[in-house]
């Protein structure tokens, strides 16, 4: 603990508050280096927030851009399966998937006798959460009407029709093919598939897509939407025509969530996030407006050791998230995001600002570095608090220092993480790290 005279210099008197100031690099001054400052030696303070959790179903639906011959259509995925996770509880994901019409077809398929054609769905697995050694049985159903999947939230559902097919797969397969029965290729449906008018737009209005569900609690598997196709095959000569993935959505639910002493479980997919609130009108923050603020960061540690200790069997896979998302929420009457954008532009959506995070801290922490965090705290310490609370959530997406990547919503996931609470020993807990100069 630092000597009390520093506190006196800092605010001109004894502050009636307590804060942690230990030297553990995992909890204090992460990313804070020497500052060339006048007026005294900089002092680093860890200011803990009030903590709570909220559930906000994330965006798990997306409509892709029209088919590109270059094949790079982004990392979006659709999830299907059920997993009993020792951390996250029982998690179930149902996938919805639709394809894009074609402006042309090979003559062998366009003019073929219907009895000479077959159809299959083709998926490339890109995500596994659960038992990698057990097979997963999928069921495929028709969607009964056109579904507006773009930007749909994870608690959305869409009407379904008849069941089509079943298929058992091993989650580690590099390619999954699901044969559709000949009864699925009715004359009416084949007419829709062969309709190339208006560049395939008529197809998009009359073909509604599929729902994928799993019947067993073994694993959740994710498929790349950009590489997913519905394939028509002309059996006599093996001529094929692929209908590429156009849009996808994942419905996610969870139940039977275990309790963890001294930890809070955050969950991708269902959108359980950690909320943080710093009261800028109460000690110690109300006194810091009389001292220069030089640096500010927001740090939320992730207890990866505790997560690894609860992974279950050797064949159980629970990948660590590749990213997190931190948003700042303002009061309706408070300043808008643009008021603090002089240092770092912040995308804004109604009352929320997405804050760029430091990719090097992932997966062990969600760290908002100095550039975006500094103007937030500086504005709040000098006037009416700019934001009422902050929220961190799992956003499983590769991140880089580019602000356009670090603030994106995460890819659909079912991943849980453990955030240590203040009661946890020798781990640290969420806090703001402020560097100030004594007067």
Secondary structure, DSSP 8 states (H G I E B T S, - for coil): ---HHHHHHHHSS------B----TTTS-TT------SSS-EEEEEE--EEEEEE---B-EEE--S--TT----S-EEEEEEEEETTTEEEEEEEEEEE---S---HHHHT--GGGEEEEEEE-EEEEEEESSSEEEEEEEEESS----TT-BTT----EEEEEEEEEEETT-S-EEEEE-GGGS-HHHHHHHT--GGGGHHHHHH---EEEEE-SBSEEEEEESTT-EEEEEETTTTEEEEEEEEEEEEEEEEE-----TTEEEEETTTTEEEEEE--TTSTTGGGGGGSEEEEEEEEEE--HHHHHHT--STTEEE---S-EEEEEE--TTS--GGGGTTTS---EETTEEEE---GGGTTTEEEE-HHHHHHHHHHHHHSS-S-SEEEEEE-BS---S-HHHHTS--BS---EEEEE-TTSSSS---EEEEEEE--
